[in-house]
Amino acid sequence: MQHTGIAVVGSGSAVPPTTLTNAHLCQMVDTSEEWIGERTGIHQRHLNDGRSSLTELATKAALEAITMAKLQPMDIDLIILATSTADDMFGSASSIQFALGATRAVAFDLTAACSGFIFGLVTCAQFLQTGTYGTALLIGGDVLSRWVDWSDRRTCILFGDGAGAVVIQSHPVNHLLGFELHSDGSQNKSLSLKYGGTDHELLEGIAVSQGNYKPIDMNGQEVYRFAVRRVPEVLEKTLLRANLTVDDVDWLLLHQANQRIMVAVAERLHIPIHKVISNVARYGNTSAASIPIALDEFVREGKIKTGDVIATSGFGAGLTWGSAIFRWGT
């Protein structure tokens, strides 16, 4: 079987129009605009109001990416939706495939929380590099507002909704320069969205559990310590795999969870702050959507240029973390 490379050739993003500012949050919970800004770097986040679905946000982002790549939906062979908040428990990727009219594409969901986009990028690459498929659409999208306890000031200040997408194609030269993926289930309790059910007796001696999911629960200090330790480590390993140094990196693109984490990681890697991509102030933590939304913004603003080397890392629930280094465009 022929092995080939890949190139990331288009990007797109979409967020709901409704914004929730730090000032709004001060009316809901006992906090202050200054405290939120200083601790997280977040000033506002976009929230889905219920009239829109994840499928609609993801479809809009996907169409933008397909258009940038100068393709049509019928050109797509594979669609992967990285999400933890599908509209349908059975998955939403097929609904997006239908909405796009990408009738040739196989579509499925992938769940790795805030690491989902990185895991999805590597998964797409495996299909393309073996020659199984030629063109893939990777979408990272989440509507975490569905699962936030809006009375819990530890978590309600953090999360926002949105979707981002990229088109990835087979290419004679491999622009995925290196990657590294990890999981540690022993730390699962640090960040979770657990099922919570009660027994429902069907017949005497036969019962099932039925219920819903509990709100997001997070130990912020543990997650912060995990991120500032593991993210520089995984990026260093990926640089080594790619035979690169930090001086070869044009942009550091981290999961947009917290500005303090991004600064700490950059400092540990000795990457200057002007190379750090950040839009967390305007969007908050959008989980699997955060990396592709930020990527799309910087591409459309002309900051990321063809040939730029982007070192990216996702980290979050699972706990999972990973890194990928790729060259933008063809």
N, C-alpha and C positions, 0 to 999 in steps of 0.2 A: 504493500500500500504506500502510495506517495505521501511523504511528509512535506509540509510547507510551513511558511510563517504566517503571521497575522499583522493587520494594521487596524488601528482605531480611526475611522474615517468620517464620523459624524456624531454630533451631540445635540441633545434637546432637553428641555426642562419645563415643568409646569407646577404652579402652586395655587391654592385656592385664593380668592380675592380678600377674604376676611382676615384681618390682622388683630392679634392680641398683644398689646404693648405691656411693658413692665408697669406702667401707670395703671393699666386695667387690672393687673394682677394684685396690685396693692389694695384694690377695692374688694378683692375676693379672699385673700389670705393675709396673715400678719407678716408683712415683709416690706422692703423699700426698693425703689428703683435703683438706688446706688448699690445696695447689697447685691442684688441680682447681677447688675452690670459688672461689679468688681469680682464676684465669685465665678461668673460664667462667661462674660463677654457678650451675653445675649441681651438685646434691647426690644426685640419683637419676634413673633413667630406667626406663621400663617395657619389657619385652622379651617378644616372642612366643616361646612355648616349643615351637612346632612342632605342637601339637595344635589350634591355631587358625589361620585363614587371614586374609589381608588382606580377602577378600570378607566374612568373618564380622564382622570389626571394622567395616568400612565399612557393612555392612547395619544393624548395631546403631546406629551414629551416625546413619544416614539415617532410621531409624524414629523416633528421638528428635526429629529436626528436623521430620519430617512431622507427628508428634503435636503438637509445639508450634505448628505452623502451622494446626492444626485441620483437617487434610486426611487423605485416604486415599491409599495408594499408587497407586490407579487414577486419581487426579487429576493425576499427574505426566506431563508431555509429553516431557521431556528429562532425561537423566541424564548428567552429565559426571563422570568419575572422574579427578582429578589425582593421578597417581602415577608413580613411577619403579620400583616394585617389585611389579608385577602378579603374581598367582598364575599367570597364563598369559601367555606371550609375545605371544599374539594379543590380549590385553586381558582385563580382569576386569569392566568395566562391565556387560556383558550378564549375567554371572553374578549381579551385584548386582540387576539389574532383575528376574531370575527369582526370586531369593530374597525380594525385596520383594513380588512379585506385581504389579509396576507394568507390566502387560502393554500399556498404551497408549504407553509411553515408548520413544523411541529412545535408545540408550545407547552411549557410546564413551569411550575413555581419552584423556587429554591428558598429555603428558610435558613438564614444564618444571622438574623437580627442585623445589628449595625455593621457586621462584617460582610453582609450579603452581597454587596456590589463586588468586592474583591474576590469572594468565592465564586461568584457568577462569571467574572471576567476570566478566571482561570478555567472554569468549566467550559465556557464557550471556546476558549483556545484549544482545548483538547479535541473537540469535535472538528474544528477548522484545520488544525495542524495535521490530523490524520487524513484529511481529504474527504471526510464523511459529509461535511457541508461546506458551502462556499461563503455564505453571508449570514451573520447572526445579529440579532437585535437583543441587547441586554438592557433591561429596565430595572432600576432600583426605585421602589416606591413604598411609602408607608403612610397610614393615617393613624398615627399613635394617639391622637386626641380621643379616639374611641375607647381607649383603655387607660386613660389617665384619671387618677383620683384628683379632681379639681379642688379638693379641700386639703390636699397634702402638699405643703409648700416645699418639701424636699424634691418632688418630682414635677409638679405642675408648671414650674418656672422653666423647665428644660426643653420640652418637646414641641415639635411643630409637624405639619403635614406637607407632603409634596412628592414629586416624582422626577426622576432624571433618566435619560436613556443615552446609549451609544450604539452605533452600528460598527460591527467588527467584520472585516473581510479577510479571506485568504490572501496572502501576499508572498512574493518570491523571497523577500527578506523578512526575517522575524523581528517585529518591533516590540514584542513582549520580551524584554531583556532578561527578566528573572522574576521569580515569585517564591513565596514561602507561606504556608498555611498552618495554623495550630488550633487546638481545642483543649480545654481543661474543664471537664465536667465537675470536678471537685469544688469549683468556685461558682457553680450554677446559682446558688442562693444569693449571691451578691447582686444579681440583676435578673429579675424573672417576671413572667406574666403567666401565673399558674392557673390551671383549671381548678375550679371549686364547685363540687357537686354535693348533692344529698342523695341518700338511698331512696329508691322508689321500688316498692314491692310489686312485682308482677303477679306472682302467685305465692302461696305459702312456701317459704324456703327458697324462693327465687327472686332476687332483687338486682337492680342495676343502679348505677349512679347517673343522675341527670342534673344539669346545671349550666353554668356559664363560666367565664374566666374572671379571675380576680383582677383588680387594677395593677398596673406596673408597680413593682416593689424594688427599691434600689438602696444599696449601701454605698452612698456617694464616695466616702473616704476610701473604701476598698477598691472601687472601680477606678478612682483617680490613681491610687498607688499601683494598681495593675497596669494601667495604661502607660504611665510614665516610665515603668520598668520594662514592659514587654514590647512596646512599640519601637523604641530606639533599637532594641535587640533584634527584632525581626527585620527592621530596615537594614541594619548592618549586615545581617546574614544574606539578605537579598542583593545588596550591593556586591557582596563577595561572589555570589552565584553569577551575577551579571558582569563580573570583572570590571567594576566601576568604583570610583571614589565619590565622596560627597561633592567634590569640585565638579564632577561631571553632571550633577543634577541641576536642572534649570528651575524646577518647581517641586516643592514639597506639598503634597495634597493629602491631608489627613481627614479622617472622619470628623465632621464638624460637631463635636460633642461639647467642647469647652475650650475657650480661648487659652486658658491657663495651661491646659494639657498640650495644646499645639506649640505654645512658646517653650514649655519645658522640654518637649521632644526635640525641637529645633536647636535649643541650647546644648542638649546632650550630644547631638550629632554635629555640632559646630556648623550648622546651616544658617546663613544670615536671614534675618526676619523678613527682608524684602522678597525672599524666595518662597515664603510661606503663603499659600492660598487660603484665604479666610473670608467667609461670608456668614459666619455663625451669628453675628450681631443682628442680621435681618431675618434669619430663618429658624434659629434654634437648632435643636437636634432632630433631624428628619430621618434618622436611622439609615436604612439602605439607600435612601435618596440623597443623602448629604454629599457624598463624593461626586456623583454625576451632575447634581445641580451646580456645585461650585465649579466643576470642570467646564460645564456649558457656559456659565457666566464669563469665565476668563477667556474662553475661546472666542465668544461673540464680542467681547470688548477688545479683542486683538492683542491681548497680553500673551496668551499661549499661541505660539507660532509653529508652523510645520517643522518637524524635526526636533522640537524641544523634548528633553528627557524629563519625565514626570515620575517621581517616586511617591507612591501612594500607599496608605495603610488604613485598614478598617479594624475596629475593635469593639467588643460589646458582649451582649448576653450570650450565654453558653457555658462558660465564657469562651469566646472565640476571638481570634485575631489573625491577621495576615497582612502581607505586603506584596505589591506588584510594581515593577518598574517597566514603563513602556515609553516608546517614542511616539509623539502625537503625529497623526496624519501619514501620508504615503511618502 
